[in-house]
Amino acid sequence: MAITITQEKKRQRYLVLALVVIIFATIFIVWRGFLQKERGGLLLPPPVVYTIPEVKIDWQLLKEIQKISPGPFKEISAFQNDFGRTNPFTPY
């Protein structure tokens, strides 16, 4: 019985030690990355600025399209065959 208690205490001690190391590593990374003054260590490329291309509308083409009258639509006939199966859940 005493052996298991000491083993659990050792395991718990190692887990606490690992947690402390992880916390210090996280604090160190945040301190190095965000809180120190920028020293120019990371060379970032200059930002790219995208401009909207100029749109040119051909008004003459639009006027010509308005003059052309589309023909009437073709008549669609009614469906002549049977619709689906009586029980769609049965396999073929």
N, CA, C and O atoms as a CHARMM CRD file, in Angstrom:
* protein
*
  368
    1    1 MET  N      0.81500  -1.19500   0.00000 PROA 1      0.00000
    2    1 MET  CA     0.00000   0.00000   0.00000 PROA 1      0.00000
    3    1 MET  C      0.86200   1.26500   0.00000 PROA 1      0.00000
    4    1 MET  O      0.53100   2.23800  -0.67700 PROA 1      0.00000
    5    2 ALA  N      1.93900   1.25700   0.73700 PROA 2      0.00000
    6    2 ALA  CA     2.80600   2.42500   0.84700 PROA 2      0.00000
    7    2 ALA  C      3.52900   2.69100  -0.46800 PROA 2      0.00000
    8    2 ALA  O      3.82800   3.84000  -0.79200 PROA 2      0.00000
    9    3 ILE  N      3.80600   1.64500  -1.21600 PROA 3      0.00000
   10    3 ILE  CA     4.52000   1.81700  -2.47700 PROA 3      0.00000
   11    3 ILE  C      3.65300   2.58300  -3.47600 PROA 3      0.00000
   12    3 ILE  O      4.14800   3.46300  -4.18000 PROA 3      0.00000
   13    4 THR  N      2.38000   2.25500  -3.53900 PROA 4      0.00000
   14    4 THR  CA     1.50600   2.93900  -4.49100 PROA 4      0.00000
   15    4 THR  C      1.33500   4.40500  -4.14500 PROA 4      0.00000
   16    4 THR  O      1.22500   5.23900  -5.04300 PROA 4      0.00000
   17    5 ILE  N      1.31000   4.74000  -2.85300 PROA 5      0.00000
   18    5 ILE  CA     1.14300   6.14200  -2.45600 PROA 5      0.00000
   19    5 ILE  C      2.37500   6.93700  -2.86400 PROA 5      0.00000
   20    5 ILE  O      2.23800   8.05000  -3.37200 PROA 5      0.00000
   21    6 THR  N      3.55700   6.40600  -2.66100 PROA 6      0.00000
   22    6 THR  CA     4.75900   7.13700  -3.04000 PROA 6      0.00000
   23    6 THR  C      4.87700   7.23500  -4.55600 PROA 6      0.00000
   24    6 THR  O      5.35000   8.24300  -5.08200 PROA 6      0.00000
   25    7 GLN  N      4.45100   6.20200  -5.25000 PROA 7      0.00000
   26    7 GLN  CA     4.48200   6.26700  -6.71100 PROA 7      0.00000
   27    7 GLN  C      3.52400   7.34000  -7.21900 PROA 7      0.00000
   28    7 GLN  O      3.84700   8.07000  -8.15600 PROA 7      0.00000
   29    8 GLU  N      2.34700   7.43600  -6.60300 PROA 8      0.00000
   30    8 GLU  CA     1.40000   8.47200  -7.01500 PROA 8      0.00000
   31    8 GLU  C      1.93900   9.86300  -6.70600 PROA 8      0.00000
   32    8 GLU  O      1.73600  10.79400  -7.48500 PROA 8      0.00000
   33    9 LYS  N      2.63200  10.01400  -5.56400 PROA 9      0.00000
   34    9 LYS  CA     3.20300  11.31200  -5.23900 PROA 9      0.00000
   35    9 LYS  C      4.30400  11.68700  -6.22500 PROA 9      0.00000
   36    9 LYS  O      4.39800  12.84100  -6.64300 PROA 9      0.00000
   37   10 LYS  N      5.14400  10.70900  -6.60200 PROA 10     0.00000
   38   10 LYS  CA     6.17900  10.98200  -7.59200 PROA 10     0.00000
   39   10 LYS  C      5.55700  11.37300  -8.93000 PROA 10     0.00000
   40   10 LYS  O      5.99800  12.31700  -9.58600 PROA 10     0.00000
   41   11 ARG  N      4.54000  10.64000  -9.31300 PROA 11     0.00000
   42   11 ARG  CA     3.87000  10.93400 -10.59400 PROA 11     0.00000
   43   11 ARG  C      3.25300  12.32200 -10.54600 PROA 11     0.00000
   44   11 ARG  O      3.36200  13.08900 -11.50300 PROA 11     0.00000
   45   12 GLN  N      2.60200  12.64600  -9.42900 PROA 12     0.00000
   46   12 GLN  CA     1.98600  13.96000  -9.29400 PROA 12     0.00000
   47   12 GLN  C      3.05200  15.06100  -9.28900 PROA 12     0.00000
   48   12 GLN  O      2.82700  16.13700  -9.84300 PROA 12     0.00000
   49   13 ARG  N      4.19000  14.80500  -8.67900 PROA 13     0.00000
   50   13 ARG  CA     5.27600  15.78200  -8.65400 PROA 13     0.00000
   51   13 ARG  C      5.79900  16.03400 -10.06900 PROA 13     0.00000
   52   13 ARG  O      6.05900  17.17700 -10.44400 PROA 13     0.00000
   53   14 TYR  N      5.95200  14.96200 -10.85400 PROA 14     0.00000
   54   14 TYR  CA     6.40700  15.12000 -12.23600 PROA 14     0.00000
   55   14 TYR  C      5.37400  15.87300 -13.08300 PROA 14     0.00000
   56   14 TYR  O      5.73300  16.69300 -13.92800 PROA 14     0.00000
   57   15 LEU  N      4.10500  15.58800 -12.85100 PROA 15     0.00000
   58   15 LEU  CA     3.06800  16.29800 -13.60300 PROA 15     0.00000
   59   15 LEU  C      3.05300  17.79100 -13.25700 PROA 15     0.00000
   60   15 LEU  O      2.88200  18.62700 -14.14400 PROA 15     0.00000
   61   16 VAL  N      3.22900  18.12800 -11.99000 PROA 16     0.00000
   62   16 VAL  CA     3.27400  19.53200 -11.58500 PROA 16     0.00000
   63   16 VAL  C      4.50700  20.19600 -12.18300 PROA 16     0.00000
   64   16 VAL  O      4.43400  21.33300 -12.64900 PROA 16     0.00000
   65   17 LEU  N      5.63300  19.50100 -12.17500 PROA 17     0.00000
   66   17 LEU  CA     6.84600  20.04100 -12.76400 PROA 17     0.00000
   67   17 LEU  C      6.66900  20.27700 -14.27500 PROA 17     0.00000
   68   17 LEU  O      7.10300  21.30300 -14.79900 PROA 17     0.00000
   69   18 ALA  N      6.03600  19.33300 -14.96300 PROA 18     0.00000
   70   18 ALA  CA     5.78100  19.49600 -16.39700 PROA 18     0.00000
   71   18 ALA  C      4.84800  20.68200 -16.64500 PROA 18     0.00000
   72   18 ALA  O      5.05200  21.43900 -17.59400 PROA 18     0.00000
   73   19 LEU  N      3.84500  20.84800 -15.81600 PROA 19     0.00000
   74   19 LEU  CA     2.92300  21.98000 -15.94600 PROA 19     0.00000
   75   19 LEU  C      3.65700  23.30300 -15.75700 PROA 19     0.00000
   76   19 LEU  O      3.41100  24.25600 -16.49600 PROA 19     0.00000
   77   20 VAL  N      4.54400  23.37000 -14.78600 PROA 20     0.00000
   78   20 VAL  CA     5.30500  24.59400 -14.53800 PROA 20     0.00000
   79   20 VAL  C      6.21100  24.89900 -15.73200 PROA 20     0.00000
   80   20 VAL  O      6.32200  26.05500 -16.14000 PROA 20     0.00000
   81   21 VAL  N      6.85500  23.88200 -16.29400 PROA 21     0.00000
   82   21 VAL  CA     7.71900  24.08700 -17.45500 PROA 21     0.00000
   83   21 VAL  C      6.90000  24.58900 -18.63900 PROA 21     0.00000
   84   21 VAL  O      7.33900  25.49300 -19.34900 PROA 21     0.00000
   85   22 ILE  N      5.72300  24.02000 -18.86300 PROA 22     0.00000
   86   22 ILE  CA     4.86600  24.45100 -19.97100 PROA 22     0.00000
   87   22 ILE  C      4.42000  25.90100 -19.77900 PROA 22     0.00000
   88   22 ILE  O      4.39000  26.67300 -20.73700 PROA 22     0.00000
   89   23 ILE  N      4.07800  26.26600 -18.55900 PROA 23     0.00000
   90   23 ILE  CA     3.64700  27.64400 -18.28300 PROA 23     0.00000
   91   23 ILE  C      4.80200  28.61200 -18.53600 PROA 23     0.00000
   92   23 ILE  O      4.61000  29.64700 -19.17500 PROA 23     0.00000
   93   24 PHE  N      6.00500  28.28600 -18.04000 PROA 24     0.00000
   94   24 PHE  CA     7.15500  29.16700 -18.27000 PROA 24     0.00000
   95   24 PHE  C      7.50000  29.25900 -19.75100 PROA 24     0.00000
   96   24 PHE  O      7.84400  30.33600 -20.23800 PROA 24     0.00000
   97   25 ALA  N      7.41400  28.16100 -20.46200 PROA 25     0.00000
   98   25 ALA  CA     7.69500  28.19200 -21.90300 PROA 25     0.00000
   99   25 ALA  C      6.69000  29.08800 -22.61500 PROA 25     0.00000
  100   25 ALA  O      7.07000  29.85100 -23.50400 PROA 25     0.00000
  101   26 THR  N      5.42300  29.01000 -22.24400 PROA 26     0.00000
  102   26 THR  CA     4.39100  29.83900 -22.85600 PROA 26     0.00000
  103   26 THR  C      4.63700  31.31700 -22.56000 PROA 26     0.00000
  104   26 THR  O      4.53200  32.16000 -23.45200 PROA 26     0.00000
  105   27 ILE  N      4.96300  31.62500 -21.31700 PROA 27     0.00000
  106   27 ILE  CA     5.23700  33.02000 -20.94600 PROA 27     0.00000
  107   27 ILE  C      6.45700  33.53500 -21.70500 PROA 27     0.00000
  108   27 ILE  O      6.44900  34.66800 -22.18700 PROA 27     0.00000
  109   28 PHE  N      7.50700  32.71600 -21.81700 PROA 28     0.00000
  110   28 PHE  CA     8.71800  33.12100 -22.53600 PROA 28     0.00000
  111   28 PHE  C      8.42000  33.39300 -24.00900 PROA 28     0.00000
  112   28 PHE  O      8.89900  34.37900 -24.56900 PROA 28     0.00000
  113   29 ILE  N      7.63600  32.52900 -24.63100 PROA 29     0.00000
  114   29 ILE  CA     7.30900  32.71500 -26.05300 PROA 29     0.00000
  115   29 ILE  C      6.48700  33.97500 -26.25700 PROA 29     0.00000
  116   29 ILE  O      6.73700  34.73300 -27.19400 PROA 29     0.00000
  117   30 VAL  N      5.52500  34.20500 -25.40300 PROA 30     0.00000
  118   30 VAL  CA     4.70700  35.42200 -25.51500 PROA 30     0.00000
  119   30 VAL  C      5.57100  36.65400 -25.28000 PROA 30     0.00000
  120   30 VAL  O      5.43500  37.64800 -25.99300 PROA 30     0.00000
  121   31 TRP  N      6.46000  36.60200 -24.28800 PROA 31     0.00000
  122   31 TRP  CA     7.32100  37.73700 -24.00400 PROA 31     0.00000
  123   31 TRP  C      8.25100  38.03300 -25.16200 PROA 31     0.00000
  124   31 TRP  O      8.42100  39.19400 -25.53400 PROA 31     0.00000
  125   32 ARG  N      8.86100  37.00100 -25.74200 PROA 32     0.00000
  126   32 ARG  CA     9.77800  37.19200 -26.86300 PROA 32     0.00000
  127   32 ARG  C      9.04300  37.65500 -28.11600 PROA 32     0.00000
  128   32 ARG  O      9.55500  38.48900 -28.86300 PROA 32     0.00000
  129   33 GLY  N      7.86300  37.12700 -28.34600 PROA 33     0.00000
  130   33 GLY  CA     7.17900  37.40400 -29.59500 PROA 33     0.00000
  131   33 GLY  C      6.38400  38.68700 -29.62700 PROA 33     0.00000
  132   33 GLY  O      6.34400  39.36300 -30.65500 PROA 33     0.00000
  133   34 PHE  N      5.75000  39.03600 -28.51900 PROA 34     0.00000
  134   34 PHE  CA     4.80400  40.14400 -28.55900 PROA 34     0.00000
  135   34 PHE  C      5.20300  41.35200 -27.71000 PROA 34     0.00000
  136   34 PHE  O      4.92800  42.49100 -28.09000 PROA 34     0.00000
  137   35 LEU  N      5.83300  41.11800 -26.58900 PROA 35     0.00000
  138   35 LEU  CA     6.01500  42.21400 -25.65500 PROA 35     0.00000
  139   35 LEU  C      7.32900  42.95900 -25.81900 PROA 35     0.00000
  140   35 LEU  O      7.43700  44.09300 -25.35200 PROA 35     0.00000
  141   36 GLN  N      8.32800  42.37700 -26.45800 PROA 36     0.00000
  142   36 GLN  CA     9.57200  43.09600 -26.67200 PROA 36     0.00000
  143   36 GLN  C      9.43100  44.07800 -27.81800 PROA 36     0.00000
  144   36 GLN  O      8.55500  43.93300 -28.67000 PROA 36     0.00000
  145   37 LYS  N     10.30200  45.08000 -27.83300 PROA 37     0.00000
  146   37 LYS  CA    10.29300  46.01900 -28.93900 PROA 37     0.00000
  147   37 LYS  C     10.74800  45.30400 -30.20000 PROA 37     0.00000
  148   37 LYS  O     11.54100  44.36300 -30.16300 PROA 37     0.00000
  149   38 GLU  N     10.22900  45.77500 -31.29000 PROA 38     0.00000
  150   38 GLU  CA    10.58300  45.15200 -32.56600 PROA 38     0.00000
  151   38 GLU  C     11.99500  45.56400 -32.94200 PROA 38     0.00000
  152   38 GLU  O     12.30100  46.75400 -33.01800 PROA 38     0.00000
  153   39 ARG  N     12.85400  44.58500 -33.17500 PROA 39     0.00000
  154   39 ARG  CA    14.24700  44.85300 -33.49600 PROA 39     0.00000
  155   39 ARG  C     14.55000  44.61400 -34.95700 PROA 39     0.00000
  156   39 ARG  O     15.70500  44.71500 -35.37100 PROA 39     0.00000
  157   40 GLY  N     13.56500  44.30700 -35.72800 PROA 40     0.00000
  158   40 GLY  CA    13.80900  44.05300 -37.13400 PROA 40     0.00000
  159   40 GLY  C     14.28500  42.63200 -37.37300 PROA 40     0.00000
  160   40 GLY  O     14.87300  42.34700 -38.41600 PROA 40     0.00000
  161   41 GLY  N     14.04300  41.74400 -36.43500 PROA 41     0.00000
  162   41 GLY  CA    14.47800  40.36600 -36.58500 PROA 41     0.00000
  163   41 GLY  C     13.71100  39.64600 -37.67500 PROA 41     0.00000
  164   41 GLY  O     14.27700  38.82600 -38.39700 PROA 41     0.00000
  165   42 LEU  N     12.44800  39.94200 -37.79800 PROA 42     0.00000
  166   42 LEU  CA    11.63900  39.32700 -38.84900 PROA 42     0.00000
  167   42 LEU  C     11.48700  40.32200 -39.98700 PROA 42     0.00000
  168   42 LEU  O     10.98000  41.42600 -39.79100 PROA 42     0.00000
  169   43 LEU  N     11.91800  39.93900 -41.14700 PROA 43     0.00000
  170   43 LEU  CA    11.77000  40.81300 -42.30800 PROA 43     0.00000
  171   43 LEU  C     10.49200  40.42500 -43.03700 PROA 43     0.00000
  172   43 LEU  O     10.42000  39.38900 -43.69700 PROA 43     0.00000
  173   44 LEU  N      9.50600  41.26700 -42.90500 PROA 44     0.00000
  174   44 LEU  CA     8.23100  41.01200 -43.55200 PROA 44     0.00000
  175   44 LEU  C      8.22200  41.68400 -44.91700 PROA 44     0.00000
  176   44 LEU  O      8.75800  42.78100 -45.07500 PROA 44     0.00000
  177   45 PRO  N      7.62000  41.03800 -45.89700 PROA 45     0.00000
  178   45 PRO  CA     7.53900  41.68600 -47.20500 PROA 45     0.00000
  179   45 PRO  C      6.59900  42.89200 -47.12800 PROA 45     0.00000
  180   45 PRO  O      5.69100  42.93200 -46.29800 PROA 45     0.00000
  181   46 PRO  N      6.82800  43.86200 -47.99600 PROA 46     0.00000
  182   46 PRO  CA     5.94600  45.03500 -47.95800 PROA 46     0.00000
  183   46 PRO  C      4.52200  44.62600 -48.32100 PROA 46     0.00000
  184   46 PRO  O      4.32200  43.71300 -49.12200 PROA 46     0.00000
  185   47 PRO  N      3.54700  45.28900 -47.74200 PROA 47     0.00000
  186   47 PRO  CA     2.16300  44.92100 -48.04200 PROA 47     0.00000
  187   47 PRO  C      1.82000  45.19700 -49.50300 PROA 47     0.00000
  188   47 PRO  O      2.26700  46.18100 -50.09100 PROA 47     0.00000
  189   48 VAL  N      1.03100  44.32000 -50.05900 PROA 48     0.00000
  190   48 VAL  CA     0.62600  44.45100 -51.45400 PROA 48     0.00000
  191   48 VAL  C     -0.72800  45.14800 -51.48500 PROA 48     0.00000
  192   48 VAL  O     -1.66800  44.72700 -50.81000 PROA 48     0.00000
  193   49 VAL  N     -0.82100  46.20200 -52.26000 PROA 49     0.00000
  194   49 VAL  CA    -2.06600  46.95100 -52.36400 PROA 49     0.00000
  195   49 VAL  C     -2.70900  46.61000 -53.70300 PROA 49     0.00000
  196   49 VAL  O     -2.12500  46.83000 -54.76400 PROA 49     0.00000
  197   50 TYR  N     -3.90200  46.07800 -53.63200 PROA 50     0.00000
  198   50 TYR  CA    -4.64000  45.73700 -54.84000 PROA 50     0.00000
  199   50 TYR  C     -5.60000  46.87300 -55.16600 PROA 50     0.00000
  200   50 TYR  O     -6.31900  47.36600 -54.29600 PROA 50     0.00000
  201   51 THR  N     -5.60100  47.27500 -56.41300 PROA 51     0.00000
  202   51 THR  CA    -6.51500  48.32600 -56.83700 PROA 51     0.00000
  203   51 THR  C     -7.60600  47.71500 -57.70200 PROA 51     0.00000
  204   51 THR  O     -7.40200  46.69800 -58.36500 PROA 51     0.00000
  205   52 ILE  N     -8.74000  48.34100 -57.68200 PROA 52     0.00000
  206   52 ILE  CA    -9.86500  47.88000 -58.48700 PROA 52     0.00000
  207   52 ILE  C     -9.60400  48.27800 -59.94200 PROA 52     0.00000
  208   52 ILE  O     -9.33000  49.44200 -60.23200 PROA 52     0.00000
  209   53 PRO  N     -9.69000  47.30800 -60.84800 PROA 53     0.00000
  210   53 PRO  CA    -9.43600  47.66700 -62.25100 PROA 53     0.00000
  211   53 PRO  C    -10.54500  48.57700 -62.78200 PROA 53     0.00000
  212   53 PRO  O    -11.69000  48.52000 -62.33400 PROA 53     0.00000
  213   54 GLU  N    -10.17700  49.40200 -63.73200 PROA 54     0.00000
  214   54 GLU  CA   -11.13500  50.32800 -64.32300 PROA 54     0.00000
  215   54 GLU  C    -12.08200  49.55200 -65.23200 PROA 54     0.00000
  216   54 GLU  O    -11.64400  48.74700 -66.05400 PROA 54     0.00000
  217   55 VAL  N    -13.36200  49.79400 -65.08200 PROA 55     0.00000
  218   55 VAL  CA   -14.37500  49.10400 -65.86700 PROA 55     0.00000
  219   55 VAL  C    -14.81900  50.01600 -67.00200 PROA 55     0.00000
  220   55 VAL  O    -15.21200  51.16200 -66.78400 PROA 55     0.00000
  221   56 LYS  N    -14.74800  49.48200 -68.21400 PROA 56     0.00000
  222   56 LYS  CA   -15.19400  50.24300 -69.37700 PROA 56     0.00000
  223   56 LYS  C    -16.42200  49.55200 -69.96100 PROA 56     0.00000
  224   56 LYS  O    -16.37800  48.36900 -70.29900 PROA 56     0.00000
  225   57 ILE  N    -17.51300  50.29900 -70.07700 PROA 57     0.00000
  226   57 ILE  CA   -18.77000  49.75500 -70.59000 PROA 57     0.00000
  227   57 ILE  C    -18.94600  50.20400 -72.03300 PROA 57     0.00000
  228   57 ILE  O    -18.83100  51.38800 -72.35000 PROA 57     0.00000
  229   58 ASP  N    -19.22300  49.25000 -72.88800 PROA 58     0.00000
  230   58 ASP  CA   -19.47100  49.55800 -74.30000 PROA 58     0.00000
  231   58 ASP  C    -20.95600  49.86400 -74.45400 PROA 58     0.00000
  232   58 ASP  O    -21.76900  48.95800 -74.63600 PROA 58     0.00000
  233   59 TRP  N    -21.30300  51.14400 -74.37900 PROA 59     0.00000
  234   59 TRP  CA   -22.70100  51.54600 -74.42700 PROA 59     0.00000
  235   59 TRP  C    -23.32100  51.26800 -75.79200 PROA 59     0.00000
  236   59 TRP  O    -24.51800  50.99500 -75.87700 PROA 59     0.00000
  237   60 GLN  N    -22.55200  51.33000 -76.82900 PROA 60     0.00000
  238   60 GLN  CA   -23.06700  51.06200 -78.17900 PROA 60     0.00000
  239   60 GLN  C    -23.54600  49.61600 -78.28100 PROA 60     0.00000
  240   60 GLN  O    -24.59500  49.35200 -78.86900 PROA 60     0.00000
  241   61 LEU  N    -22.79600  48.68900 -77.72200 PROA 61     0.00000
  242   61 LEU  CA   -23.18600  47.27800 -77.74800 PROA 61     0.00000
  243   61 LEU  C    -24.48400  47.05500 -76.97300 PROA 61     0.00000
  244   61 LEU  O    -25.33800  46.27300 -77.39100 PROA 61     0.00000
  245   62 LEU  N    -24.62500  47.74000 -75.85500 PROA 62     0.00000
  246   62 LEU  CA   -25.85900  47.59500 -75.07700 PROA 62     0.00000
  247   62 LEU  C    -27.06800  48.13200 -75.84200 PROA 62     0.00000
  248   62 LEU  O    -28.15100  47.55000 -75.76800 PROA 62     0.00000
  249   63 LYS  N    -26.90000  49.22400 -76.57000 PROA 63     0.00000
  250   63 LYS  CA   -28.00800  49.76600 -77.36100 PROA 63     0.00000
  251   63 LYS  C    -28.39900  48.81400 -78.48200 PROA 63     0.00000
  252   63 LYS  O    -29.57900  48.67000 -78.79900 PROA 63     0.00000
  253   64 GLU  N    -27.39900  48.16100 -79.08300 PROA 64     0.00000
  254   64 GLU  CA   -27.69700  47.18600 -80.13500 PROA 64     0.00000
  255   64 GLU  C    -28.43100  45.96900 -79.58300 PROA 64     0.00000
  256   64 GLU  O    -29.32300  45.43100 -80.23800 PROA 64     0.00000
  257   65 ILE  N    -28.06700  45.54300 -78.40700 PROA 65     0.00000
  258   65 ILE  CA   -28.73700  44.39100 -77.79500 PROA 65     0.00000
  259   65 ILE  C    -30.18600  44.73800 -77.46900 PROA 65     0.00000
  260   65 ILE  O    -31.06500  43.88500 -77.58700 PROA 65     0.00000
  261   66 GLN  N    -30.44600  45.98200 -77.05700 PROA 66     0.00000
  262   66 GLN  CA   -31.81700  46.38700 -76.76000 PROA 66     0.00000
  263   66 GLN  C    -32.68500  46.37300 -78.01300 PROA 66     0.00000
  264   66 GLN  O    -33.87800  46.08400 -77.92500 PROA 66     0.00000
  265   67 LYS  N    -32.11600  46.67700 -79.17400 PROA 67     0.00000
  266   67 LYS  CA   -32.88600  46.72400 -80.40700 PROA 67     0.00000
  267   67 LYS  C    -33.30000  45.32800 -80.87600 PROA 67     0.00000
  268   67 LYS  O    -34.34400  45.16400 -81.50800 PROA 67     0.00000
  269   68 ILE  N    -32.48500  44.33600 -80.56800 PROA 68     0.00000
  270   68 ILE  CA   -32.80300  42.96600 -80.99600 PROA 68     0.00000
  271   68 ILE  C    -33.89900  42.42800 -80.07400 PROA 68     0.00000
  272   68 ILE  O    -33.73300  42.38500 -78.85500 PROA 68     0.00000
  273   69 SER  N    -35.01600  42.02200 -80.66900 PROA 69     0.00000
  274   69 SER  CA   -36.10100  41.48100 -79.84500 PROA 69     0.00000
  275   69 SER  C    -36.00900  39.95400 -79.85500 PROA 69     0.00000
  276   69 SER  O    -35.91600  39.34900 -80.92300 PROA 69     0.00000
  277   70 PRO  N    -36.03200  39.34600 -78.70700 PROA 70     0.00000
  278   70 PRO  CA   -35.96500  37.88100 -78.67000 PROA 70     0.00000
  279   70 PRO  C    -37.28600  37.29100 -79.14600 PROA 70     0.00000
  280   70 PRO  O    -38.34400  37.89600 -78.97600 PROA 70     0.00000
  281   71 GLY  N    -37.21500  36.11600 -79.73600 PROA 71     0.00000
  282   71 GLY  CA   -38.43000  35.44900 -80.21500 PROA 71     0.00000
  283   71 GLY  C    -39.20600  34.86600 -79.04600 PROA 71     0.00000
  284   71 GLY  O    -38.71700  34.82800 -77.91700 PROA 71     0.00000
  285   72 PRO  N    -40.41200  34.41500 -79.32800 PROA 72     0.00000
  286   72 PRO  CA   -41.21600  33.83700 -78.24100 PROA 72     0.00000
  287   72 PRO  C    -40.60800  32.52000 -77.77200 PROA 72     0.00000
  288   72 PRO  O    -39.90100  31.84000 -78.51600 PROA 72     0.00000
  289   73 PHE  N    -40.89400  32.18500 -76.55100 PROA 73     0.00000
  290   73 PHE  CA   -40.40000  30.93300 -75.98900 PROA 73     0.00000
  291   73 PHE  C    -41.15700  29.76400 -76.59100 PROA 73     0.00000
  292   73 PHE  O    -42.32900  29.88300 -76.95000 PROA 73     0.00000
  293   74 LYS  N    -40.46200  28.61300 -76.69900 PROA 74     0.00000
  294   74 LYS  CA   -41.13400  27.41300 -77.19200 PROA 74     0.00000
  295   74 LYS  C    -42.06200  26.87900 -76.12100 PROA 74     0.00000
  296   74 LYS  O    -41.77700  26.96700 -74.92700 PROA 74     0.00000
  297   75 GLU  N    -43.16500  26.32900 -76.56100 PROA 75     0.00000
  298   75 GLU  CA   -44.13000  25.73700 -75.64000 PROA 75     0.00000
  299   75 GLU  C    -43.56900  24.41700 -75.12200 PROA 75     0.00000
  300   75 GLU  O    -43.06300  23.60600 -75.89800 PROA 75     0.00000
  301   76 ILE  N    -43.65900  24.20200 -73.81600 PROA 76     0.00000
  302   76 ILE  CA   -43.18600  22.96200 -73.21100 PROA 76     0.00000
  303   76 ILE  C    -44.38700  22.05500 -73.00800 PROA 76     0.00000
  304   76 ILE  O    -45.36300  22.43100 -72.36000 PROA 76     0.00000
  305   77 SER  N    -44.30500  20.86500 -73.56500 PROA 77     0.00000
  306   77 SER  CA   -45.43300  19.93500 -73.44900 PROA 77     0.00000
  307   77 SER  C    -45.43000  19.27700 -72.07100 PROA 77     0.00000
  308   77 SER  O    -44.41300  19.25700 -71.37800 PROA 77     0.00000
  309   78 ALA  N    -46.58000  18.74400 -71.69400 PROA 78     0.00000
  310   78 ALA  CA   -46.72400  18.08600 -70.40500 PROA 78     0.00000
  311   78 ALA  C    -45.98000  16.75200 -70.42100 PROA 78     0.00000
  312   78 ALA  O    -45.76300  16.16800 -71.48300 PROA 78     0.00000
  313   79 PHE  N    -45.59200  16.27500 -69.23700 PROA 79     0.00000
  314   79 PHE  CA   -44.86000  15.01200 -69.11300 PROA 79     0.00000
  315   79 PHE  C    -45.82400  13.86200 -69.40600 PROA 79     0.00000
  316   79 PHE  O    -46.92200  13.81100 -68.85200 PROA 79     0.00000
  317   80 GLN  N    -45.41400  12.95200 -70.26800 PROA 80     0.00000
  318   80 GLN  CA   -46.30300  11.88900 -70.72200 PROA 80     0.00000
  319   80 GLN  C    -46.12200  10.57200 -69.96400 PROA 80     0.00000
  320   80 GLN  O    -47.06900   9.78800 -69.89600 PROA 80     0.00000
  321   81 ASN  N    -44.98100  10.30600 -69.41000 PROA 81     0.00000
  322   81 ASN  CA   -44.70400   9.01700 -68.75700 PROA 81     0.00000
  323   81 ASN  C    -45.13400   9.02400 -67.29800 PROA 81     0.00000
  324   81 ASN  O    -45.60400  10.03200 -66.76900 PROA 81     0.00000
  325   82 ASP  N    -44.95700   7.84900 -66.65300 PROA 82     0.00000
  326   82 ASP  CA   -45.27600   7.74200 -65.22500 PROA 82     0.00000
  327   82 ASP  C    -44.18100   8.41100 -64.39800 PROA 82     0.00000
  328   82 ASP  O    -43.02200   8.46300 -64.80900 PROA 82     0.00000
  329   83 PHE  N    -44.55800   8.91200 -63.24900 PROA 83     0.00000
  330   83 PHE  CA   -43.60800   9.53800 -62.35000 PROA 83     0.00000
  331   83 PHE  C    -43.06100   8.50500 -61.38400 PROA 83     0.00000
  332   83 PHE  O    -43.83900   7.89400 -60.65200 PROA 83     0.00000
  333   84 GLY  N    -41.76000   8.28600 -61.35100 PROA 84     0.00000
  334   84 GLY  CA   -41.07000   7.49800 -60.34100 PROA 84     0.00000
  335   84 GLY  C    -41.61800   6.10800 -60.09800 PROA 84     0.00000
  336   84 GLY  O    -42.32300   5.54800 -60.93900 PROA 84     0.00000
  337   85 ARG  N    -41.28500   5.55000 -58.93300 PROA 85     0.00000
  338   85 ARG  CA   -41.73900   4.22300 -58.53900 PROA 85     0.00000
  339   85 ARG  C    -42.80800   4.36200 -57.47300 PROA 85     0.00000
  340   85 ARG  O    -42.95100   5.42100 -56.86200 PROA 85     0.00000
  341   86 THR  N    -43.54000   3.31600 -57.25300 PROA 86     0.00000
  342   86 THR  CA   -44.57500   3.37100 -56.22300 PROA 86     0.00000
  343   86 THR  C    -43.93700   3.39700 -54.83900 PROA 86     0.00000
  344   86 THR  O    -44.41600   4.10700 -53.95500 PROA 86     0.00000
  345   87 ASN  N    -42.86300   2.63500 -54.63700 PROA 87     0.00000
  346   87 ASN  CA   -42.13800   2.67400 -53.36500 PROA 87     0.00000
  347   87 ASN  C    -40.67100   2.99300 -53.67600 PROA 87     0.00000
  348   87 ASN  O    -39.94700   2.11200 -54.14000 PROA 87     0.00000
  349   88 PRO  N    -40.22100   4.20800 -53.43700 PROA 88     0.00000
  350   88 PRO  CA   -38.86000   4.58800 -53.82100 PROA 88     0.00000
  351   88 PRO  C    -37.78800   3.97700 -52.92300 PROA 88     0.00000
  352   88 PRO  O    -36.59900   4.08200 -53.22100 PROA 88     0.00000
  353   89 PHE  N    -38.20400   3.33400 -51.81800 PROA 89     0.00000
  354   89 PHE  CA   -37.21800   2.79500 -50.87200 PROA 89     0.00000
  355   89 PHE  C    -36.85700   1.34900 -51.16900 PROA 89     0.00000
  356   89 PHE  O    -35.94900   0.81500 -50.53100 PROA 89     0.00000
  357   90 THR  N    -37.51600   0.70200 -52.09300 PROA 90     0.00000
  358   90 THR  CA   -37.16100  -0.67300 -52.45700 PROA 90     0.00000
  359   90 THR  C    -36.01900  -0.63700 -53.45100 PROA 90     0.00000
  360   90 THR  O    -35.99400   0.21800 -54.33600 PROA 90     0.00000
  361   91 PRO  N    -35.04600  -1.57700 -53.31300 PROA 91     0.00000
  362   91 PRO  CA   -33.93500  -1.59400 -54.27300 PROA 91     0.00000
  363   91 PRO  C    -34.38800  -2.10500 -55.63800 PROA 91     0.00000
  364   91 PRO  O    -35.43100  -2.75200 -55.74400 PROA 91     0.00000
  365   92 TYR  N    -33.61800  -1.82100 -56.67100 PROA 92     0.00000
  366   92 TYR  CA   -33.95400  -2.26500 -58.01600 PROA 92     0.00000
  367   92 TYR  C    -33.77600  -3.75300 -58.13100 PROA 92     0.00000
  368   92 TYR  O    -34.01000  -4.32200 -59.19600 PROA 92     0.00000
